[in-house]
C-alpha cells in the first residue's frame, strides 16, 4: 500500500522549497524511521531521492495550500492539482503539451467546465508519469498519451477533498488503496 502524507497548511509563496524540504525531512524521520543525517539527492532533471538501499522511495507535489509526499517500496511519481484551479488558456496548453489522442479526447468535451476538469485529470497523470520516469517537466513535449497507463505501468487518478491526485508506478505496483496520513502541525 502506498502511504500519502499531507499538510493542508503549505506556504508555497513564503520559502516554499525550504518548507517542502522541512516537511519531507519530517516524513522521512518520524514516519519512515530514518535517523541521523538524511541525504536527499537531486538528479539533473530534478527528481529527488535517497539511497535506494533504504527501500524507501518518495515523490513530492503541492498545489495551493496542500503538500503531498507519497512513500512506497518502489519508484513512483505523484502529482496533484485542485479541481477548482483556474487555467490560463486551457486550449493552448492542451495543444502545446498533450498528444493527439489526448487532444481528441479533450475536444469531445463541449462544456467548458468539463474540458477544464478533464485537462486537469490528464495533466496530473502526465506529470505523475514524468516524475516516475525521472524526466520531470523536461520530458513533457515527448511524453506518451496517459489516457491509459503507458508501457505496462500502473497509473491511477483519484478525487480526494477537491484535489485531483495521480500516481504512476511500475506494473507490479498495488495502487488499489492509499493510506492517507495528515501531518499534525
SEPAMAR-950078 format. One record per atom (N, C-alpha, C): residue number from 1; x, y, z; residue in one letter; atom name; chain. Coordinates in Angstrom, 3 decimals. Layout:
// residues N
  num        xx        yy        zz  residu  atome  chaine
  NUM         X         Y         Z       A     CA       A
...
//
This chain:
// residues 185
  num        xx        yy        zz  residu  atome  chaine
    1     0.848    -1.173     0.000       X      N       A
    1     0.000     0.000     0.000       X     CA       A
    1     0.902     1.247     0.000       X      C       A
    2     0.494     2.219    -0.766       X      N       A
    2     1.249     3.468    -0.834       X     CA       A
    2     0.753     4.405     0.271       X      C       A
    3     1.685     5.003     0.985       X      N       A
    3     1.347     5.948     2.049       X     CA       A
    3     1.477     7.362     1.510       X      C       A
    4     0.475     8.169     1.765       X      N       A
    4     0.494     9.556     1.304       X     CA       A
    4     0.362    10.469     2.518       X      C       A
    5     1.433    11.195     2.775       X      N       A
    5     1.480    12.152     3.875       X     CA       A
    5     1.102    13.506     3.305       X      C       A
    6     0.341    14.282     4.062       X      N       A
    6    -0.073    15.570     3.523       X     CA       A
    6    -0.240    16.619     4.612       X      C       A
    7    -0.099    17.848     4.162       X      N       A
    7    -0.325    19.004     5.009       X     CA       A
    7    -1.271    19.934     4.260       X      C       A
    8    -2.180    20.527     4.981       X      N       A
    8    -3.121    21.480     4.391       X     CA       A
    8    -2.718    22.918     4.684       X      C       A
    9    -1.499    23.102     5.188       X      N       A
    9    -1.050    24.442     5.559       X     CA       A
    9     0.278    24.788     4.891       X      C       A
   10     0.474    24.313     3.685       X      N       A
   10     1.721    24.576     2.962       X     CA       A
   10     1.756    26.031     2.502       X      C       A
   11     2.866    26.693     2.740       X      N       A
   11     3.033    28.103     2.375       X     CA       A
   11     4.044    28.209     1.237       X      C       A
   12     3.604    27.975     0.019       X      N       A
   12     4.499    27.993    -1.134       X     CA       A
   12     5.125    29.371    -1.356       X      C       A
   13     4.347    30.406    -1.200       X      N       A
   13     4.832    31.747    -1.526       X     CA       A
   13     5.940    32.215    -0.600       X      C       A
   14     5.930    31.738     0.610       X      N       A
   14     6.949    32.146     1.573       X     CA       A
   14     7.910    30.975     1.807       X      C       A
   15     9.018    30.957     1.082       X      N       A
   15    10.056    29.932     1.252       X     CA       A
   15     9.516    28.532     0.980       X      C       A
   16     8.838    28.357    -0.125       X      N       A
   16     8.197    27.086    -0.465       X     CA       A
   16     9.145    25.907    -0.525       X      C       A
   17    10.314    26.061    -1.148       X      N       A
   17    11.229    24.927    -1.254       X     CA       A
   17    11.793    24.554     0.112       X      C       A
   18    12.043    25.535     0.968       X      N       A
   18    12.525    25.242     2.325       X     CA       A
   18    11.444    24.544     3.148       X      C       A
   19    10.214    25.005     3.002       X      N       A
   19     9.098    24.388     3.723       X     CA       A
   19     8.873    22.961     3.237       X      C       A
   20     8.961    22.741     1.933       X      N       A
   20     8.792    21.402     1.378       X     CA       A
   20     9.883    20.474     1.917       X      C       A
   21    11.105    20.943     1.964       X      N       A
   21    12.221    20.140     2.475       X     CA       A
   21    12.020    19.813     3.952       X      C       A
   22    11.533    20.783     4.722       X      N       A
   22    11.281    20.552     6.144       X     CA       A
   22    10.223    19.459     6.329       X      C       A
   23     9.149    19.540     5.549       X      N       A
   23     8.094    18.530     5.641       X     CA       A
   23     8.598    17.160     5.198       X      C       A
   24     9.391    17.123     4.120       X      N       A
   24     9.954    15.853     3.653       X     CA       A
   24    10.856    15.246     4.723       X      C       A
   25    11.744    16.034     5.307       X      N       A
   25    12.618    15.534     6.377       X     CA       A
   25    11.789    14.959     7.514       X      C       A
   26    10.724    15.649     7.843       X      N       A
   26     9.850    15.185     8.930       X     CA       A
   26     9.236    13.829     8.605       X      C       A
   27     8.728    13.674     7.375       X      N       A
   27     8.129    12.399     6.970       X     CA       A
   27     9.172    11.289     7.008       X      C       A
   28    10.358    11.544     6.457       X      N       A
   28    11.391    10.510     6.409       X     CA       A
   28    11.860    10.101     7.805       X      C       A
   29    11.944    11.045     8.716       X      N       A
   29    12.418    10.740    10.076       X     CA       A
   29    11.310    10.164    10.961       X      C       A
   30    10.190    10.883    11.067       X      N       A
   30     9.142    10.500    12.009       X     CA       A
   30     8.331     9.294    11.562       X      C       A
   31     8.077     9.192    10.274       X      N       A
   31     7.172     8.150     9.797       X     CA       A
   31     7.885     6.981     9.122       X      C       A
   32     9.036     7.243     8.518       X      N       A
   32     9.756     6.179     7.811       X     CA       A
   32    10.896     5.605     8.651       X      C       A
   33    11.163     6.203     9.801       X      N       A
   33    12.146     5.657    10.714       X     CA       A
   33    13.598     5.919    10.361       X      C       A
   34    13.859     6.829     9.439       X      N       A
   34    15.248     7.154     9.129       X     CA       A
   34    15.782     8.058    10.217       X      C       A
   35    17.014     7.806    10.616       X      N       A
   35    17.588     8.629    11.673       X     CA       A
   35    18.917     9.201    11.203       X      C       A
   36    19.449    10.094    12.008       X      N       A
   36    20.710    10.726    11.647       X     CA       A
   36    20.522    11.661    10.460       X      C       A
   37    21.601    11.881     9.753       X      N       A
   37    21.573    12.775     8.595       X     CA       A
   37    20.923    12.063     7.410       X      C       A
   38    19.807    12.572     6.934       X      N       A
   38    19.149    12.024     5.748       X     CA       A
   38    19.603    12.860     4.562       X      C       A
   39    20.327    12.228     3.653       X      N       A
   39    20.819    12.944     2.484       X     CA       A
   39    19.863    12.723     1.323       X      C       A
   40    19.217    13.791     0.925       X      N       A
   40    18.323    13.741    -0.229       X     CA       A
   40    19.110    14.295    -1.407       X      C       A
   41    19.247    13.477    -2.435       X      N       A
   41    19.984    13.891    -3.625       X     CA       A
   41    19.002    14.316    -4.707       X      C       A
   42    19.485    15.088    -5.665       X      N       A
   42    18.651    15.539    -6.777       X     CA       A
   42    19.330    15.174    -8.083       X      C       A
   43    18.596    14.454    -8.942       X      N       A
   43    19.106    14.130   -10.275       X     CA       A
   43    19.067    15.383   -11.131       X      C       A
   44    19.758    15.349   -12.267       X      N       A
   44    19.837    16.551   -13.105       X     CA       A
   44    18.475    17.009   -13.611       X      C       A
   45    17.508    16.114   -13.758       X      N       A
   45    16.175    16.501   -14.206       X     CA       A
   45    15.284    16.961   -13.060       X      C       A
   46    15.791    16.835   -11.820       X      N       A
   46    15.039    17.367   -10.687       X     CA       A
   46    14.455    16.341    -9.733       X      C       A
   47    14.473    15.049   -10.101       X      N       A
   47    13.906    14.048    -9.194       X     CA       A
   47    14.791    13.927    -7.961       X      C       A
   48    14.149    13.954    -6.802       X      N       A
   48    14.878    13.805    -5.544       X     CA       A
   48    14.767    12.368    -5.061       X      C       A
   49    15.811    11.891    -4.408       X      N       A
   49    15.834    10.511    -3.946       X     CA       A
   49    16.795    10.373    -2.768       X      C       A
   50    16.652     9.263    -2.062       X      N       A
   50    17.606     8.891    -1.029       X     CA       A
   50    18.208     7.563    -1.457       X      C       A
   51    19.177     7.083    -0.733       X      N       A
   51    19.849     5.823    -1.064       X     CA       A
   51    18.811     4.721    -1.291       X      C       A
   52    18.844     4.116    -2.483       X      N       A
   52    17.852     3.100    -2.827       X     CA       A
   52    17.923     1.881    -1.915       X      C       A
   53    19.068     1.665    -1.271       X      N       A
   53    19.186     0.517    -0.364       X     CA       A
   53    18.289     0.665     0.855       X      C       A
   54    17.787     1.872     1.089       X      N       A
   54    16.890     2.085     2.226       X     CA       A
   54    15.536     1.417     1.985       X      C       A
   55    15.203     1.169     0.720       X      N       A
   55    13.899     0.600     0.389       X     CA       A
   55    12.772     1.614     0.452       X      C       A
   56    13.128     2.886     0.569       X      N       A
   56    12.134     3.946     0.663       X     CA       A
   56    12.231     4.828    -0.573       X      C       A
   57    11.142     4.924    -1.291       X      N       A
   57    11.060     5.793    -2.459       X     CA       A
   57     9.962     6.808    -2.182       X      C       A
   58    10.186     8.045    -2.559       X      N       A
   58     9.201     9.079    -2.288       X     CA       A
   58     9.022     9.963    -3.512       X      C       A
   59     7.906    10.662    -3.530       X      N       A
   59     7.626    11.662    -4.547       X     CA       A
   59     6.835    12.774    -3.864       X      C       A
   60     7.122    14.019    -4.236       X      N       A
   60     6.509    15.173    -3.582       X     CA       A
   60     5.783    16.025    -4.613       X      C       A
   61     4.642    16.572    -4.223       X      N       A
   61     3.914    17.526    -5.048       X     CA       A
   61     3.174    18.499    -4.137       X      C       A
   62     2.786    19.620    -4.694       X      N       A
   62     1.991    20.577    -3.926       X     CA       A
   62     1.095    21.350    -4.871       X      C       A
   63     0.000    21.821    -4.317       X      N       A
   63    -0.939    22.652    -5.046       X     CA       A
   63    -1.660    23.525    -4.043       X      C       A
   64    -1.647    24.815    -4.287       X      N       A
   64    -2.266    25.778    -3.381       X     CA       A
   64    -1.716    25.564    -1.973       X      C       A
   65    -2.568    25.287    -1.013       X      N       A
   65    -2.122    25.120     0.369       X     CA       A
   65    -1.812    23.663     0.724       X      C       A
   66    -1.945    22.752    -0.218       X      N       A
   66    -1.727    21.333     0.035       X     CA       A
   66    -0.319    20.898    -0.368       X      C       A
   67     0.309    20.094     0.478       X      N       A
   67     1.606    19.477     0.202       X     CA       A
   67     1.426    17.978     0.394       X      C       A
   68     1.914    17.185    -0.566       X      N       A
   68     1.783    15.731    -0.503       X     CA       A
   68     3.144    15.079    -0.681       X      C       A
   69     3.371    14.007     0.062       X      N       A
   69     4.565    13.178    -0.108       X     CA       A
   69     4.115    11.732    -0.075       X      C       A
   70     4.319    11.026    -1.173       X      N       A
   70     3.979     9.606    -1.194       X     CA       A
   70     5.240     8.806    -0.905       X      C       A
   71     5.072     7.732    -0.145       X      N       A
   71     6.174     6.839     0.206       X     CA       A
   71     5.726     5.433    -0.160       X      C       A
   72     6.620     4.733    -0.863       X      N       A
   72     6.293     3.395    -1.354       X     CA       A
   72     7.575     2.580    -1.429       X      C       A
   73     7.452     1.276    -1.624       X      N       A
   73     8.635     0.432    -1.659       X     CA       A
   73     9.248     0.296    -3.055       X      C       A
   74     8.820     1.121    -3.981       X      N       A
   74     9.407     1.142    -5.318       X     CA       A
   74     9.271     2.547    -5.908       X      C       A
   75    10.029     2.774    -6.966       X      N       A
   75     9.999     4.077    -7.636       X     CA       A
   75     8.579     4.379    -8.119       X      C       A
   76     8.186     5.644    -7.991       X      N       A
   76     6.848     6.077    -8.411       X     CA       A
   76     6.858     7.594    -8.564       X      C       A
   77     5.776     8.138    -9.058       X      N       A
   77     5.630     9.578    -9.187       X     CA       A
   77     4.212     9.984    -8.843       X      C       A
   78     4.066    11.187    -8.270       X      N       A
   78     2.738    11.694    -7.931       X     CA       A
   78     2.586    13.121    -8.442       X      C       A
   79     1.346    13.514    -8.641       X      N       A
   79     1.034    14.916    -8.898       X     CA       A
   79    -0.378    15.181    -8.402       X      C       A
   80    -0.617    16.436    -8.030       X      N       A
   80    -1.936    16.838    -7.542       X     CA       A
   80    -2.238    18.247    -8.024       X      C       A
   81    -3.496    18.492    -8.317       X      N       A
   81    -3.991    19.826    -8.676       X     CA       A
   81    -5.382    19.984    -8.078       X      C       A
   82    -5.695    21.193    -7.663       X      N       A
   82    -7.053    21.473    -7.221       X     CA       A
   82    -7.995    21.376    -8.418       X      C       A
   83    -9.142    20.739    -8.218       X      N       A
   83   -10.135    20.692    -9.298       X     CA       A
   83   -10.601    22.109    -9.642       X      C       A
   84   -10.559    23.001    -8.682       X      N       A
   84   -11.042    24.367    -8.902       X     CA       A
   84    -9.988    25.282    -9.520       X      C       A
   85    -8.818    24.747    -9.834       X      N       A
   85    -7.749    25.594   -10.371       X     CA       A
   85    -8.195    26.296   -11.652       X      C       A
   86    -7.923    27.582   -11.703       X      N       A
   86    -8.242    28.374   -12.883       X     CA       A
   86    -7.076    28.255   -13.863       X      C       A
   87    -7.340    27.721   -15.036       X      N       A
   87    -6.291    27.522   -16.036       X     CA       A
   87    -6.292    28.664   -17.039       X      C       A
   88    -5.140    29.232   -17.274       X      N       A
   88    -4.997    30.278   -18.273       X     CA       A
   88    -4.862    29.618   -19.636       X      C       A
   89    -5.741    29.935   -20.549       X      N       A
   89    -5.728    29.427   -21.919       X     CA       A
   89    -5.607    27.892   -21.996       X      C       A
   90    -6.608    27.170   -21.499       X      N       A
   90    -6.520    25.707   -21.483       X     CA       A
   90    -6.362    25.080   -22.867       X      C       A
   91    -6.978    25.669   -23.899       X      N       A
   91    -6.838    25.100   -25.249       X     CA       A
   91    -5.397    25.210   -25.741       X      C       A
   92    -4.744    26.322   -25.455       X      N       A
   92    -3.352    26.499   -25.870       X     CA       A
   92    -2.436    25.543   -25.099       X      C       A
   93    -2.712    25.371   -23.834       X      N       A
   93    -1.950    24.444   -23.002       X     CA       A
   93    -2.077    23.019   -23.547       X      C       A
   94    -3.302    22.630   -23.869       X      N       A
   94    -3.539    21.290   -24.409       X     CA       A
   94    -2.829    21.103   -25.752       X      C       A
   95    -2.933    22.092   -26.622       X      N       A
   95    -2.304    21.989   -27.944       X     CA       A
   95    -0.784    21.896   -27.851       X      C       A
   96    -0.224    22.522   -26.853       X      N       A
   96     1.231    22.552   -26.725       X     CA       A
   96     1.805    21.289   -26.079       X      C       A
   97     1.093    20.707   -25.115       X      N       A
   97     1.700    19.654   -24.319       X     CA       A
   97     1.024    18.287   -24.373       X      C       A
   98    -0.149    18.190   -24.960       X      N       A
   98    -0.832    16.900   -24.984       X     CA       A
   98    -0.658    16.213   -26.332       X      C       A
   99    -0.740    14.894   -26.314       X      N       A
   99    -0.637    14.112   -27.551       X     CA       A
   99    -1.914    14.271   -28.363       X      C       A
  100    -1.849    13.850   -29.612       X      N       A
  100    -3.044    13.905   -30.479       X     CA       A
  100    -4.226    13.140   -29.880       X      C       A
  101    -4.031    11.888   -29.389       X      N       A
  101    -5.179    11.188   -28.787       X     CA       A
  101    -5.760    11.934   -27.580       X      C       A
  102    -4.902    12.523   -26.769       X      N       A
  102    -5.387    13.276   -25.611       X     CA       A
  102    -6.155    14.515   -26.060       X      C       A
  103    -5.653    15.197   -27.079       X      N       A
  103    -6.344    16.390   -27.587       X     CA       A
  103    -7.696    16.026   -28.188       X      C       A
  104    -7.764    14.895   -28.910       X      N       A
  104    -9.045    14.450   -29.469       X     CA       A
  104   -10.043    14.148   -28.355       X      C       A
  105    -9.562    13.473   -27.307       X      N       A
  105   -10.420    13.137   -26.170       X     CA       A
  105   -10.938    14.416   -25.517       X      C       A
  106   -10.077    15.400   -25.372       X      N       A
  106   -10.488    16.677   -24.786       X     CA       A
  106   -11.482    17.419   -25.665       X      C       A
  107   -11.254    17.401   -26.970       X      N       A
  107   -12.127    18.161   -27.880       X     CA       A
  107   -13.548    17.611   -27.909       X      C       A
  108   -13.723    16.382   -27.426       X      N       A
  108   -15.086    15.832   -27.363       X     CA       A
  108   -15.879    16.453   -26.211       X      C       A
  109   -15.226    17.185   -25.345       X      N       A
  109   -15.882    17.872   -24.218       X     CA       A
  109   -16.338    19.250   -24.686       X      C       A
  110   -17.618    19.412   -24.901       X      N       A
  110   -18.126    20.692   -25.404       X     CA       A
  110   -18.380    21.696   -24.288       X      C       A
  111   -18.611    21.210   -23.096       X      N       A
  111   -18.822    22.078   -21.944       X     CA       A
  111   -17.455    22.560   -21.435       X      C       A
  112   -17.311    23.863   -21.220       X      N       A
  112   -16.038    24.456   -20.807       X     CA       A
  112   -15.547    23.889   -19.473       X      C       A
  113   -16.443    23.689   -18.532       X      N       A
  113   -16.067    23.156   -17.220       X     CA       A
  113   -15.601    21.704   -17.333       X      C       A
  114   -16.297    20.908   -18.126       X      N       A
  114   -15.896    19.516   -18.333       X     CA       A
  114   -14.530    19.448   -19.016       X      C       A
  115   -14.276    20.345   -19.959       X      N       A
  115   -12.984    20.419   -20.652       X     CA       A
  115   -11.875    20.742   -19.653       X      C       A
  116   -12.096    21.742   -18.823       X      N       A
  116   -11.089    22.166   -17.854       X     CA       A
  116   -10.772    21.035   -16.868       X      C       A
  117   -11.791    20.367   -16.367       X      N       A
  117   -11.571    19.282   -15.410       X     CA       A
  117   -10.864    18.090   -16.048       X      C       A
  118   -11.208    17.775   -17.277       X      N       A
  118   -10.533    16.661   -17.955       X     CA       A
  118    -9.067    17.023   -18.232       X      C       A
  119    -8.803    18.282   -18.532       X      N       A
  119    -7.425    18.724   -18.733       X     CA       A
  119    -6.632    18.589   -17.433       X      C       A
  120    -7.222    18.942   -16.316       X      N       A
  120    -6.553    18.769   -15.020       X     CA       A
  120    -6.286    17.289   -14.768       X      C       A
  121    -7.253    16.432   -15.064       X      N       A
  121    -7.106    14.988   -14.910       X     CA       A
  121    -5.926    14.495   -15.748       X      C       A
  122    -5.867    14.904   -17.009       X      N       A
  122    -4.765    14.497   -17.891       X     CA       A
  122    -3.428    15.059   -17.406       X      C       A
  123    -3.427    16.312   -16.989       X      N       A
  123    -2.181    16.958   -16.560       X     CA       A
  123    -1.564    16.235   -15.358       X      C       A
  124    -2.384    15.882   -14.348       X      N       A
  124    -1.828    15.204   -13.179       X     CA       A
  124    -1.296    13.827   -13.553       X      C       A
  125    -1.968    13.145   -14.457       X      N       A
  125    -1.491    11.835   -14.907       X     CA       A
  125    -0.162    11.979   -15.650       X      C       A
  126    -0.083    12.980   -16.518       X      N       A
  126     1.138    13.188   -17.299       X     CA       A
  126     2.304    13.544   -16.377       X      C       A
  127     2.064    14.439   -15.422       X      N       A
  127     3.150    14.835   -14.531       X     CA       A
  127     3.556    13.687   -13.596       X      C       A
  128     2.618    12.886   -13.121       X      N       A
  128     2.965    11.720   -12.305       X     CA       A
  128     3.825    10.753   -13.119       X      C       A
  129     3.466    10.535   -14.381       X      N       A
  129     4.262     9.683   -15.262       X     CA       A
  129     5.680    10.235   -15.418       X      C       A
  130     5.804    11.534   -15.661       X      N       A
  130     7.120    12.145   -15.864       X     CA       A
  130     7.958    12.134   -14.589       X      C       A
  131     7.334    12.202   -13.441       X      N       A
  131     8.080    12.065   -12.191       X     CA       A
  131     8.535    10.615   -12.018       X      C       A
  132     7.694     9.663   -12.406       X      N       A
  132     8.084     8.255   -12.344       X     CA       A
  132     9.306     7.990   -13.228       X      C       A
  133     9.300     8.496   -14.449       X      N       A
  133    10.420     8.245   -15.361       X     CA       A
  133    11.664     9.039   -14.978       X      C       A
  134    11.494    10.073   -14.181       X      N       A
  134    12.615    10.909   -13.792       X     CA       A
  134    12.860    12.073   -14.730       X      C       A
  135    12.041    12.193   -15.778       X      N       A
  135    12.214    13.268   -16.746       X     CA       A
  135    11.685    14.604   -16.245       X      C       A
  136    10.718    14.567   -15.350       X      N       A
  136    10.104    15.803   -14.884       X     CA       A
  136     9.507    16.568   -16.056       X      C       A
  137     9.293    17.831   -15.885       X      N       A
  137     8.666    18.635   -16.935       X     CA       A
  137     9.549    18.776   -18.167       X      C       A
  138    10.842    18.416   -18.060       X      N       A
  138    11.717    18.442   -19.228       X     CA       A
  138    11.208    17.489   -20.315       X      C       A
  139    10.551    16.413   -19.920       X      N       A
  139    10.078    15.424   -20.874       X     CA       A
  139     8.660    15.639   -21.351       X      C       A
  140     8.062    16.746   -20.978       X      N       A
  140     6.650    16.980   -21.272       X     CA       A
  140     6.321    16.902   -22.754       X      C       A
  141     7.140    17.495   -23.594       X      N       A
  141     6.829    17.518   -25.031       X     CA       A
  141     7.001    16.148   -25.683       X      C       A
  142     7.703    15.220   -25.036       X      N       A
  142     7.926    13.889   -25.598       X     CA       A
  142     7.110    12.796   -24.924       X      C       A
  143     6.347    13.141   -23.906       X      N       A
  143     5.627    12.140   -23.115       X     CA       A
  143     4.526    11.475   -23.929       X      C       A
  144     4.312    10.180   -23.716       X      N       A
  144     3.233     9.479   -24.419       X     CA       A
  144     1.865     9.846   -23.845       X      C       A
  145     0.844     9.378   -24.503       X      N       A
  145    -0.518     9.584   -24.014       X     CA       A
  145    -0.683     8.910   -22.655       X      C       A
  146    -1.427     9.564   -21.779       X      N       A
  146    -1.703     8.994   -20.458       X     CA       A
  146    -3.197     8.710   -20.277       X      C       A
  147    -3.923     8.614   -21.402       X      N       A
  147    -5.323     8.206   -21.303       X     CA       A
  147    -5.397     6.825   -20.658       X      C       A
  148    -4.456     5.977   -21.006       X      N       A
  148    -4.230     4.679   -20.368       X     CA       A
  148    -2.810     4.710   -19.840       X      C       A
  149    -2.473     3.806   -18.940       X      N       A
  149    -1.111     3.763   -18.410       X     CA       A
  149    -0.146     3.335   -19.511       X      C       A
  150     0.887     4.130   -19.785       X      N       A
  150     1.830     3.783   -20.845       X     CA       A
  150     2.755     2.633   -20.460       X      C       A
  151     3.151     1.870   -21.448       X      N       A
  151     4.204     0.872   -21.308       X     CA       A
  151     4.090    -0.101   -20.166       X      C       A
  152     2.906    -0.586   -19.882       X      N       A
  152     2.747    -1.582   -18.833       X     CA       A
  152     2.841    -1.039   -17.416       X      C       A
  153     2.811     0.265   -17.261       X      N       A
  153     2.853     0.865   -15.934       X     CA       A
  153     1.464     0.883   -15.315       X      C       A
  154     1.397     1.246   -14.058       X      N       A
  154     0.127     1.436   -13.374       X     CA       A
  154    -0.030     2.934   -13.154       X      C       A
  155    -1.182     3.466   -13.536       X      N       A
  155    -1.454     4.890   -13.408       X     CA       A
  155    -2.862     5.032   -12.844       X      C       A
  156    -2.965     5.632   -11.678       X      N       A
  156    -4.263     5.757   -11.021       X     CA       A
  156    -4.527     7.210   -10.648       X      C       A
  157    -5.754     7.652   -10.883       X      N       A
  157    -6.163     9.017   -10.551       X     CA       A
  157    -7.376     8.952    -9.633       X      C       A
  158    -7.314     9.724    -8.548       X      N       A
  158    -8.416     9.743    -7.583       X     CA       A
  158    -8.793    11.186    -7.263       X      C       A
  159   -10.017    11.351    -6.820       X      N       A
  159   -10.530    12.640    -6.355       X     CA       A
  159   -10.595    12.554    -4.842       X      C       A
  160    -9.915    13.473    -4.186       X      N       A
  160    -9.945    13.483    -2.721       X     CA       A
  160   -10.068    14.919    -2.241       X      C       A
  161   -11.183    15.214    -1.630       X      N       A
  161   -11.406    16.519    -0.999       X     CA       A
  161   -11.127    17.691    -1.939       X      C       A
  162   -11.605    17.611    -3.174       X      N       A
  162   -11.442    18.704    -4.119       X     CA       A
  162   -10.093    18.756    -4.808       X      C       A
  163    -9.307    17.692    -4.643       X      N       A
  163    -7.990    17.614    -5.265       X     CA       A
  163    -7.960    16.417    -6.213       X      C       A
  164    -7.483    16.654    -7.428       X      N       A
  164    -7.245    15.579    -8.393       X     CA       A
  164    -5.832    15.077    -8.133       X      C       A
  165    -5.703    13.790    -7.857       X      N       A
  165    -4.443    13.216    -7.414       X     CA       A
  165    -4.100    12.006    -8.271       X      C       A
  166    -2.909    11.988    -8.899       X      N       A
  166    -2.497    10.861    -9.744       X     CA       A
  166    -1.180    10.269    -9.253       X      C       A
  167    -1.069     8.933    -9.379       X      N       A
  167     0.133     8.195    -9.015       X     CA       A
  167     0.492     7.275   -10.172       X      C       A
  168     1.784     7.218   -10.507       X      N       A
  168     2.284     6.307   -11.537       X     CA       A
  168     3.387     5.456   -10.925       X      C       A
  169     3.343     4.144   -11.189       X      N       A
  169     4.359     3.226   -10.671       X     CA       A
  169     4.527     2.063   -11.633       X      C       A
  170     5.465     1.181   -11.317       X      N       A
  170     5.728     0.014   -12.150       X     CA       A
  170     4.558    -0.943   -12.175       X      C       A
  171     4.570    -1.841   -13.163       X      N       A
  171     3.418    -2.716   -13.383       X     CA       A
  171     3.099    -3.626   -12.209       X      C       A
  172     4.087    -3.888   -11.350       X      N       A
  172     3.821    -4.748   -10.193       X     CA       A
  172     3.260    -3.978    -8.999       X      C       A
  173     3.057    -2.690    -9.158       X      N       A
  173     2.569    -1.857    -8.053       X     CA       A
  173     1.112    -2.155    -7.726       X      C       A
  174     0.809    -2.081    -6.458       X      N       A
  174    -0.557    -2.278    -5.991       X     CA       A
  174    -1.122    -0.911    -5.618       X      C       A
  175    -1.658    -0.216    -6.602       X      N       A
  175    -2.196     1.121    -6.351       X     CA       A
  175    -3.709     1.089    -6.189       X      C       A
  176    -4.206     0.056    -5.542       X      N       A
  176    -5.648    -0.051    -5.353       X     CA       A
  176    -6.121     0.676    -4.108       X      C       A
  177    -5.198     0.919    -3.179       X      N       A
  177    -5.592     1.583    -1.949       X     CA       A
  177    -4.465     2.488    -1.475       X      C       A
  178    -4.839     3.607    -0.893       X      N       A
  178    -3.870     4.552    -0.370       X     CA       A
  178    -4.104     4.728     1.128       X      C       A
  179    -3.027     4.895     1.856       X      N       A
  179    -3.107     5.234     3.273       X     CA       A
  179    -2.827     6.729     3.370       X      C       A
  180    -3.822     7.513     3.800       X      N       A
  180    -3.688     8.967     3.881       X     CA       A
  180    -3.333     9.342     5.314       X      C       A
  181    -2.201    10.028     5.498       X      N       A
  181    -1.724    10.406     6.824       X     CA       A
  181    -1.568    11.922     6.867       X      C       A
  182    -2.406    12.571     7.647       X      N       A
  182    -2.348    14.026     7.770       X     CA       A
  182    -1.282    14.403     8.784       X      C       A
  183    -0.378    15.277     8.380       X      N       A
  183     0.666    15.741     9.288       X     CA       A
  183     0.059    16.743    10.251       X      C       A
  184     0.266    16.518    11.513       X      N       A
  184    -0.225    17.449    12.526       X     CA       A
  184     0.775    18.585    12.621       X      C       A
  185     0.277    19.793    12.584       X      N       A
  185     1.165    20.973    12.589       X     CA       A
  185     1.580    21.326    13.988       X      C       A
//
